[in-house]
C-alpha cells in the first residue's frame, strides 16, 4: 500500500510539469508567462524536496558518509537556487535538469536505494528531464527564450 501511494504521489508530482509545458506550447500572453515562471519555480521546489530527502536519509548514516550526504543535500539546494537566479528561463531549466540528473546519480552511486524505489526514481527523473527539454524547446520555438 505504501509503495502504491509513493508511486501515485510521484507521478502526480509530474503533472504540474506537464501542465506548465503545455502552457508554454499552447497558451498566450499572461497564461504563457505564468506557465514559464511556474515551471521554473515548481522545478526548484521539487529539486529542493529531493535534496531534503537526502538530508533525511543522512540521519540514518554514520561518519563521513553522513557528513557527505548533508553537504551534497545543501549543495543541491544552493545550486538549484543559483540556477533560478540566472533569471533566464532556458538556462535555469537546463541547470535544474542537470540538478535532477546529479541527484539521481548521487543516490545511485551512494547505494541509497534499490528495488522498486530506485526504478521509480529513474522513471520519474527521466520523465522530468524530458519535460525540461520540452519546456526549453517550447520557449525557443515560441520565441520567449
N, C-alpha and C positions, 0 to 999 in steps of 0.2 A: 504494500500500500504506500509506504514512504517513497519507494523508488518511482512509482507511478506518479505521485504528487510532484516529486522533484522534476521528473521528465516533463510533466504538464506545465509546471511553472517555467521551466527552462525555455520551452518552445513558445509559451505565451509571452515571455520576455522578448522574443524576437519580433513579435507583431508590431510594436511601435517602430522598429527599424524599417520594416516593410512599408508601413503606412507613410512614414516620412519620405521614403524613396519614391513611392507612388505620387506623393505630393510634389516632389521635385519634378517628376516627369510630366504630370498631368494638370497641375493647378497653376494659377497665375497670381500675380500681384502679392497681396498680403499673405494669402494662404501658402504660396510657394515660399515666401520669405520665412513664414512660421515653420514650414517643413524643413527648410535649410537650417535654421537655428535649432529647431527641436531635435533634429538628428544628431547634431554635434553635442548638444547638452545631454541628451539621453545616452549617447555613447560614452561620454565622460562619466556619467553616473554609474553605468553598468561596469565599466572598466574599474572604477574605484570600488564597486561592490566586490568584484573578483579579487582585487588586492586585499580587501578586508577579509575575504575567505582565507587568503594565505596567512594573514595575521592571526586569524582564529586557529588555524591548524598549527601555527608556530607554538602555541601554548602546550601542545602535546609532544613537542620535540625537546631535545636536550642540547646543551653546549653550543658549539659553533654552528650546528645545523639550525638551531633555534634562532640564533643571532642573525645568520644569513637570511633566513626566511623573513624576519622582521624588517631587515634593511631592504630586501627586494620588494616587500609589500609597500613600504613607504616610497621607494624609488618609482614604482609603477604609478602611484598617485601623483607624485611630483611631475613625472614625465607626461602623464595624461593632462594635468592642469597646464603645463607649459605648451603642450600641443594646441590646446584651445586658445591660449593667449596669443598664438600667432595671428589670430583674427582673420585668417584666410581659410575658408571652409575646405577647400581641396587639400591644403597642406594638413590642416587639423585632422580631417578624416583619414588621410593616408597614414599619419603618425599614430592615430588611435588604432587603426587596423594593425599596424605593427605592434602596438602595445598588447592587443589581444593575442597575436601570434607568440609574442615573447612570454606572455603569462602562461600560455599553453605549454610552450617549450620548457619553461622553468618547472611547471607542475610535473611534466613527464620525466624530465631529467633528474628531478629530486625524489622520484618514486612516491609522489603524493598519493596518487590514486591508481586503482587498477579496476579491471572488470567493467561492469555496465556504466559506472560513472565516468571512467576515462573515455569510453566510447561516446557517451553523451556529450562530454566536454569537447571532444574532437568535432562531432557533428555540429554542435552549436557554434563553436568558434569558426569553422569553415563557412557556415551559413552567414554569420555576422560579418565576416571579412568579405564574402561575396556581395553582401548588401552594401558594405562600404564602397566597394568597387562600382556597384550600380549607382550609388549616390554620387560619387565623383564623376562618373560618366554622364549622369543626368545634369550635373552642374555645368560640365563642359559643353554638352550638346545643347543645353538651353541658354548658353551664354551668360550664366550667372556665376561663373568661376572667378 
